[in-house]
Amino acid sequence: MQITPHALHELVRKTCEEIPGIFAPATAIKRKGNIIRLNISIRIRQDCNIKETRLNLRSKIETIMVENLSFTNFEGLDI
């Protein structure tokens, strides 16, 4: 399956909008051959639990990429 870089950036942006406390996401797409990995930078509100927020975002994006979009070449993400 092919997906444009813009679509990946939008996917991350929309997912971040669903999680309270996250703002200003920036996404870098890393490719090694056919393998895709995402590097995501976010800002979070001061009163948010950083660990919980990162786990929530990671879980949502991995679910979308693997289960919903059936990506077999998605290696994961770094936040």
C-alpha positions in Angstrom: 0.0 0.0 0.0 1.2 3.5 -0.8 0.5 6.6 1.2 1.6 10.1 0.5 3.8 12.0 3.1 1.0 14.7 3.3 -1.5 12.0 4.2 0.8 10.6 7.0 1.2 14.2 8.4 -2.5 14.6 8.4 -3.1 11.3 10.1 -0.8 12.3 12.9 -2.3 15.8 13.2 -5.8 14.5 13.4 -4.9 11.8 15.9 -3.2 14.4 18.1 -6.4 16.5 18.0 -8.3 13.6 19.5 -6.0 13.4 22.6 -6.4 16.3 25.1 -3.3 18.3 25.9 -1.3 17.6 22.7 -0.6 20.4 20.3 1.9 21.4 17.6 2.7 17.9 16.3 5.5 17.7 13.7 6.1 14.5 11.8 9.3 13.2 10.1 9.0 10.1 7.9 12.0 7.8 7.9 12.3 5.3 5.1 14.7 2.4 4.8 13.9 0.6 1.6 10.3 -0.3 1.9 10.1 0.1 5.7 8.4 3.2 7.1 9.1 4.7 10.6 7.6 7.9 12.0 9.4 10.4 14.2 6.8 12.6 15.9 7.5 15.7 18.0 4.7 17.1 20.1 4.1 19.7 22.7 1.8 18.9 25.6 0.2 20.9 28.3 2.0 21.2 31.5 -0.7 19.4 33.5 -0.6 16.3 31.3 1.0 13.0 32.2 3.8 12.7 29.6 4.1 8.9 29.7 0.4 8.3 29.5 0.0 10.8 26.6 2.9 9.2 24.6 1.5 5.7 25.1 -2.0 6.8 24.1 -0.7 8.5 20.9 1.6 5.6 20.0 -1.2 3.1 20.5 -3.7 5.1 18.4 -1.3 5.6 15.5 0.0 2.0 15.4 -3.6 0.8 15.4 -4.5 3.0 12.5 -1.5 2.1 10.5 -1.5 -1.6 11.0 -5.1 -2.6 11.6 -7.1 0.0 9.8 -4.7 0.7 6.8 -3.1 -2.8 6.7 0.4 -1.5 6.5 2.8 -4.4 6.6 5.9 -2.2 6.2 5.3 0.0 9.2 8.1 -0.4 11.7 6.7 1.9 14.4 7.1 5.4 15.7 9.3 7.5 18.0 7.8 10.3 20.1 
